[in-house]
Amino acid sequence: MNDRTSTLGDPVTDDALTRPFTGASPYDTYVHASVLNSLQHPLTEAPDEMGFLVTSQVMELWFTLIVHEWRTARVAFAKDDLPAALDGLMRSRRALTALNGAWTPIAALTPAQFNGFRAAFGKASGFQSAMYRHMEFLLGDKSAALLRAHRGDPAVHEALAETYREPSLYDEVLAHLHRQGLPVPRHVLERDMTSPYTADPGVTEAWRQIYAGPQHHPHLALGELLTDIAELVTRWRFDHVLVVRRAMGAKPGSAGSAGLAWLEERAARPVFPELWEVRGDV
């Protein structure tokens, strides 16, 4: 047997990958991995705290991407650029799927495991996330009270206030459908954009016409894509409820909230309500 083929030599390398960097690697300069990897500071010796921190931080990054994609889609709807809007929504659907999968590292925490580090984060709570609040406002779930909670951080508050005042993603969808000749009522388009969106029979009728029409029409594809997004958001909310229920039951929340009861109430809020109502009318 040829000795050259019977033993393993050094793996073949690409000189461009092994050449010493001048300073930080180009990868780190672009991705800032060293910054991201320096942000985990557990406050206890509990082995599960690191997973809790990383999971929370990863979710914040997915929130950021989803908000970016929904804003991109919202701008495209305002321009009646349906293909670009659909592209943005499809990218957000993939991001939402990844967001939902991010629960896995902490989904099975026992009460004892959670209690091992729970006291360390004091009054911190996930519902305080400003980026998640951007998501909810973009879905049309506006809240002056939840906006006021961020007044202590002027930059964060002003950015969130802008999203609060602007039309939601769904508002721009309905305005687009109206301009395409569908019977979205004018009072829906002229409503106070800072108020939480509530279902309207006229909007249900507009979607009914879409769903009763050609089954390969782009507007029906839009309705199904929005339904996918609504389902994924709802699943994330209910998974949150299950994670909390498993780890701490019905105890009060860490920030003094009602905990599980508050999360259950938020999870039950419908996303794009007429898209669910219309399914019984077709």
Summary of the structure (lengths in Angstrom):
residues: 282
radius of gyration: 23.3
end to end distance: 73.5
largest distance: 84.6
contacts: 765
relative contact order: 0.11
helix: 65%
strand: 0%
